Amino acid sequence: MIEPKQYREAMARYAGHVQVVTTAAGGKRRGVTVTAACSVSDDPATVLVCLNRSNPKNQIFLDSGAFALNTLASDQQNVASAFSGEFGMDEDERFEEGDWDTIESGAPTLRGATVTFDCRLSDYTTLGTHMVLFGEVVGLRMGDHRAALLYMNRGYHHL
Ligand SMILES: Cc1cc2nc3c(=O)[nH]c(=O)nc-3n(C[C@H](O)[C@H](O)[C@H](O)COP(=O)(O)O)c2cc1C
């Protein structure tokens, strides 16, 4: 058996593109900074994102039936920090970082992201500590080619 602490130490050596996954329901918005998100399929175009299910605030992602995966550029570290809770902001204050609109699903989408995948929640499952959300991409916004914001060795890096 691999201990959770040892596993987390191993994953700290793994470089991940920093993204903010967002949703909205019942007049509330939520966003979470993630690296556990990737492509699943190109037909139908589908992504997945893994969210900690011990956090009751993540229930809104299941209730809304939609999410947007906003992929961050190197100059958007302030957005990543806000949505990871680092600044201690409440949900609405976090959305004051960056410029937000919507495309198709109603989930908040970040202008200036390198790319945004706007998704309908097509399936989900739970595994251990996390829920895995599958999103069929119903809207796409491709930004300019810019340097990416990565997270590795417990710090932000640019690529
Ligand atoms: C770089 C980075 C990557 C993260 N990746 C994930 C992730 O993939 N899944 C997840 O559930 N939380 C992830 N987190 C933690 C969440 O961002 C954080 O727990 C959450 O935003 C706290 O929300 P709250 O303050 O509203 O409870 C990550 C945090 C950082 C800084």
The ligand as a MOL file (V3000), in Angstrom:
LIG
                    3D

  0  0  0     0  0            999 V3000
M  V30 BEGIN CTAB
M  V30 COUNTS 31 33 0 0 0
M  V30 BEGIN ATOM
M  V30 1 C -2.2370 24.5200 -8.0310 0
M  V30 2 C -3.4250 23.9280 -7.3180 0
M  V30 3 C -4.0660 22.8210 -7.8660 0
M  V30 4 C -5.1800 22.2700 -7.2540 0
M  V30 5 N -5.7960 21.1870 -7.8370 0
M  V30 6 C -6.9480 20.7190 -7.3020 0
M  V30 7 C -7.6740 19.6860 -7.9690 0
M  V30 8 O -7.2770 19.1870 -9.0140 0
M  V30 9 N -8.8400 19.2680 -7.4030 0
M  V30 10 C -9.3180 19.8050 -6.2260 0
M  V30 11 O -10.3920 19.3820 -5.7540 0
M  V30 12 N -8.6440 20.7790 -5.5720 0
M  V30 13 C -7.4920 21.2540 -6.0960 0
M  V30 14 N -6.8100 22.2700 -5.4700 0
M  V30 15 C -7.3370 22.8080 -4.1980 0
M  V30 16 C -8.4900 23.7480 -4.4330 0
M  V30 17 O -8.1740 24.8000 -5.3100 0
M  V30 18 C -8.9300 24.3390 -3.0630 0
M  V30 19 O -9.0170 23.3300 -2.1220 0
M  V30 20 C -10.2630 24.9520 -3.1300 0
M  V30 21 O -10.3120 25.9930 -4.0660 0
M  V30 22 C -10.6260 25.5100 -1.7450 0
M  V30 23 O -11.9130 26.0280 -1.8860 0
M  V30 24 P -12.6620 26.6930 -0.6780 0
M  V30 25 O -11.7180 27.7060 -0.0900 0
M  V30 26 O -13.8400 27.3490 -1.3310 0
M  V30 27 O -13.0590 25.5960 0.2490 0
M  V30 28 C -5.6780 22.8320 -6.0550 0
M  V30 29 C -5.0280 23.9430 -5.4950 0
M  V30 30 C -3.9180 24.4820 -6.1280 0
M  V30 31 C -3.2230 25.6960 -5.5390 0
M  V30 END ATOM
M  V30 BEGIN BOND
M  V30 1 1 1 2
M  V30 2 1 2 3
M  V30 3 2 2 30
M  V30 4 2 3 4
M  V30 5 1 4 5
M  V30 6 1 4 28
M  V30 7 2 5 6
M  V30 8 1 6 7
M  V30 9 1 6 13
M  V30 10 2 7 8
M  V30 11 1 7 9
M  V30 12 1 9 10
M  V30 13 2 10 11
M  V30 14 1 10 12
M  V30 15 2 12 13
M  V30 16 1 13 14
M  V30 17 1 14 15
M  V30 18 1 14 28
M  V30 19 1 15 16
M  V30 20 1 16 17
M  V30 21 1 16 18
M  V30 22 1 18 19
M  V30 23 1 18 20
M  V30 24 1 20 21
M  V30 25 1 20 22
M  V30 26 1 22 23
M  V30 27 1 23 24
M  V30 28 2 24 25
M  V30 29 1 24 26
M  V30 30 1 24 27
M  V30 31 2 28 29
M  V30 32 1 29 30
M  V30 33 1 30 31
M  V30 END BOND
M  V30 END CTAB
M  END
